[in-house]
Amino acid sequence: MDAEAVLQEEDMEDSWSLMSWMASCLMVCGGALPYVPQYQDIQRSSNSEGFSTRVCLVLLIANILRIFFWIGKQFELTLLLQSVVMILTMFAMLHLCCTVQNTNRVSTKPHRLSDLDFRYFWKWSAFEDYLLFCFGFTVLCAIITLLLLDSVMFVETLGSLAVMFEAMLGLPQLLQNFHNRSTKGMSVKMVLLWTAGDVFKTAYFVMNESPSQFWVCGFHPALHQPAVTPGAGLFFAESEQPTAVQL
């Protein structure tokens, strides 16, 4: 009887280990999944106007900061790998948007980082400018982290800043929708997957006892991101209404 109980306990431990491994894999790659339908929509339509590239800015800053937070407070390797995957995903999105915009540009002066024109910040024409900005930001963070790595307050603040930026994920897209007065070009699947992903991440953080910055701020984006779709949908409905023709 005891041997049977031990076997059942071992089976449960094996099952739990398998589930934990699958959850970790989903955690690493799952953050990139919402951008697959958006990437496909941009490729298919050859138009990136509906997607806010500032979403990429927010996530790049958040994940670069998270990597340095991991250096100061080494939590699960899963979350570090997730940041690396997300950074690569954002670069892929930016590369596609730059390619599409340059293809559609008609006699418009390209904007470069070297112009130092704040009006066109993060609206550059060349993908290399985005890489250069992220490289400079990373070097700056590396220097500051190296100098203040022994400060617990600095490390904790770094983690809080990382999750604060990530919590603002939906805001750039919401502003883009209001600016366009339309949801055209924005993948609704992306927004729905954002919300589902945030619920999953929050549960993962709590169950794995991740640093408090992660699970406390995990609730915030899950609550406000659904507003992106209906908020933009209101303007989309208005934009579809026929306008009167003045004679």
C-alpha distance (Angstrom), angle and dihedral (degrees) to the residues before:
residue distance angle dihedral
M1 . . .
D2 3.80 . .
A3 3.81 90.7 .
E4 3.81 90.4 52.5
A5 3.80 91.2 50.2
V6 3.79 90.4 50.1
L7 3.82 90.9 51.0
Q8 3.80 91.1 49.9
E9 3.79 90.4 49.4
E10 3.81 91.1 49.7
D11 3.81 90.4 48.9
M12 3.80 90.0 52.0
E13 3.79 91.0 49.1
D14 3.81 90.8 49.6
S15 3.80 91.0 48.5
W16 3.79 91.2 48.7
S17 3.81 91.3 48.4
L18 3.80 90.6 51.1
M19 3.82 91.7 49.0
S20 3.80 90.5 47.3
W21 3.81 91.1 50.7
M22 3.81 91.7 49.0
A23 3.81 91.0 48.3
S24 3.80 89.9 51.5
C25 3.81 91.7 50.3
L26 3.80 90.4 48.8
M27 3.78 89.4 48.0
V28 3.80 92.4 53.4
C29 3.82 97.4 46.2
G30 3.80 101.5 22.3
G31 3.80 94.7 79.3
A32 3.80 90.2 63.9
L33 3.81 95.5 49.3
P34 3.85 97.4 81.9
Y35 3.81 89.8 61.6
V36 3.80 94.8 56.1
P37 3.84 94.5 79.0
Q38 3.80 91.0 41.8
Y39 3.82 90.6 50.5
Q40 3.79 90.2 49.6
D41 3.81 92.3 48.3
I42 3.81 91.9 52.6
Q43 3.80 91.7 47.2
R44 3.80 92.1 48.6
S45 3.82 96.6 46.3
S46 3.83 97.9 33.5
N47 3.80 86.2 -137.8
S48 3.80 126.2 110.2
E49 3.81 98.2 175.6
G50 3.80 93.4 106.5
F51 3.80 94.7 56.6
S52 3.80 120.0 73.3
T53 3.80 110.9 -135.3
R54 3.80 86.8 -159.5
V55 3.80 85.6 77.7
C56 3.80 84.2 67.8
L57 3.81 90.4 48.9
V58 3.80 92.3 53.0
L59 3.80 93.6 47.4
L60 3.80 94.7 44.1
I61 3.81 91.6 53.2
A62 3.81 92.0 43.7
N63 3.79 94.6 50.7
I64 3.79 95.9 42.2
L65 3.81 88.3 53.2
R66 3.80 90.2 46.6
I67 3.81 91.1 55.4
F68 3.81 90.5 54.7
F69 3.81 89.0 45.0
W70 3.80 87.5 56.0
I71 3.81 89.8 52.8
G72 3.79 90.0 55.4
K73 3.80 96.8 39.3
Q74 3.77 112.4 21.2
F75 3.81 107.0 -146.9
E76 3.82 127.0 159.6
L77 3.79 115.7 -21.2
T78 3.82 86.1 -139.6
L79 3.80 91.3 71.0
L80 3.79 91.9 48.6
L81 3.81 91.4 52.1
Q82 3.80 89.4 47.0
S83 3.80 89.7 57.4
V84 3.81 91.9 51.0
V85 3.82 91.8 50.0
M86 3.81 91.4 47.2
I87 3.81 92.7 50.8
L88 3.80 91.0 51.9
T89 3.81 89.9 47.6
M90 3.80 92.3 52.5
F91 3.80 90.9 50.0
A92 3.81 88.9 51.8
M93 3.82 90.3 52.0
L94 3.81 92.2 48.0
H95 3.80 92.0 48.0
L96 3.80 91.2 52.7
C97 3.81 92.9 46.6
C98 3.82 91.9 49.7
T99 3.80 91.3 48.2
V100 3.81 92.9 49.8
Q101 3.81 94.2 44.5
N102 3.80 93.2 48.8
T103 3.80 90.4 48.9
N104 3.82 91.5 51.8
R105 3.82 95.8 42.1
V106 3.80 114.0 115.9
S107 3.82 115.8 -164.1
T108 3.80 91.8 -40.8
K109 3.77 119.8 143.6
P110 3.81 110.5 -110.4
H111 3.78 116.7 -122.4
R112 3.78 119.6 -134.7
L113 3.78 135.2 -171.2
S114 3.80 88.6 -121.5
D115 3.84 89.4 64.3
L116 3.83 87.7 72.3
D117 3.80 89.2 -149.1
F118 3.79 107.6 151.6
R119 3.82 90.8 -161.8
Y120 3.79 88.3 71.7
F121 3.78 97.6 40.6
W122 3.82 108.3 148.4
K123 3.80 89.4 3.6
W124 3.77 95.3 93.9
S125 3.77 123.0 146.7
A126 3.80 98.0 -140.2
F127 3.79 123.5 68.3
E128 3.82 88.7 -147.0
D129 3.82 89.7 67.6
Y130 3.80 91.0 60.5
L131 3.80 90.0 49.8
L132 3.80 90.8 49.1
F133 3.79 92.9 50.2
C134 3.81 92.3 49.5
F135 3.80 90.6 47.0
G136 3.80 91.0 52.6
F137 3.80 92.1 46.5
T138 3.81 90.6 49.3
V139 3.81 92.6 50.3
L140 3.81 90.5 49.1
C141 3.81 91.5 50.1
A142 3.81 90.6 46.8
I143 3.81 92.7 53.9
I144 3.81 94.0 47.0
T145 3.81 92.1 45.1
L146 3.79 91.4 49.4
L147 3.80 90.6 53.2
L148 3.81 96.5 44.6
L149 3.80 102.6 30.0
D150 3.81 92.6 115.8
S151 3.79 91.8 57.5
V152 3.80 111.4 96.4
M153 3.81 90.3 -163.9
F154 3.80 91.6 55.0
V155 3.81 93.3 48.7
E156 3.81 92.3 48.9
T157 3.81 90.8 46.5
L158 3.81 88.9 51.2
G159 3.80 90.0 55.3
S160 3.79 92.1 47.0
L161 3.81 91.5 51.1
A162 3.81 90.7 49.6
V163 3.79 94.4 54.4
M164 3.82 92.2 39.1
F165 3.80 90.4 59.4
E166 3.80 90.9 45.2
A167 3.81 90.0 50.6
M168 3.85 88.7 59.3
L169 3.81 90.9 57.6
G170 3.81 96.4 117.4
L171 3.80 96.8 44.3
P172 3.84 98.6 80.8
Q173 3.80 91.2 49.3
L174 3.79 91.3 48.0
L175 3.81 90.8 52.0
Q176 3.80 90.3 46.8
N177 3.79 90.5 53.4
F178 3.79 91.7 50.1
H179 3.80 90.6 47.7
N180 3.80 92.4 50.1
R181 3.81 92.0 39.2
S182 3.77 85.0 -140.9
T183 3.78 143.9 79.2
K184 3.79 90.7 -141.9
G185 3.77 110.3 132.3
M186 3.80 94.6 18.0
S187 3.78 115.9 110.3
V188 3.81 110.3 -129.4
K189 3.80 87.1 -162.1
M190 3.79 88.1 62.2
V191 3.81 92.4 55.7
L192 3.80 93.3 45.7
L193 3.81 90.7 49.4
W194 3.81 89.0 49.2
T195 3.79 90.0 58.4
A196 3.81 94.8 43.6
G197 3.79 90.2 47.4
D198 3.80 93.2 51.3
V199 3.80 91.8 51.9
F200 3.81 90.1 50.1
K201 3.81 92.8 45.9
T202 3.80 93.0 50.0
A203 3.80 90.9 51.8
Y204 3.80 90.1 47.0
F205 3.81 92.3 50.7
V206 3.80 92.8 50.2
M207 3.82 95.1 45.6
N208 3.81 93.5 46.9
E209 3.80 93.8 43.4
S210 3.78 92.3 -123.8
P211 3.83 119.1 -178.9
S212 3.78 110.3 -63.2
Q213 3.81 92.7 -114.5
F214 3.81 89.7 69.7
W215 3.77 102.6 50.8
V216 3.81 97.0 34.9
C217 3.83 92.3 54.7
G218 3.80 92.6 37.5
F219 3.79 91.4 81.4
H220 3.81 95.3 57.0
P221 3.83 102.4 66.8
A222 3.80 91.4 40.7
L223 3.79 87.8 61.3
H224 3.81 101.9 44.5
Q225 3.82 102.6 34.4
P226 3.83 94.8 75.2
A227 3.82 86.0 63.3
V228 3.81 89.2 68.3
T229 3.79 93.5 73.2
P230 3.84 102.8 42.7
G231 3.81 91.2 36.5
A232 3.76 91.5 55.5
G233 3.77 92.3 37.0
L234 3.79 89.8 64.0
F235 3.78 90.7 60.6
F236 3.78 91.3 41.3
A237 3.79 89.8 57.1
E238 3.80 90.4 48.7
S239 3.79 92.7 47.9
E240 3.80 90.6 53.2
Q241 3.81 92.0 57.7
P242 3.80 112.9 102.6
T243 3.78 115.0 -109.9
A244 3.75 123.1 -135.8
V245 3.79 116.4 -104.1
Q246 3.77 113.5 -130.6
L247 3.76 114.8 -138.4
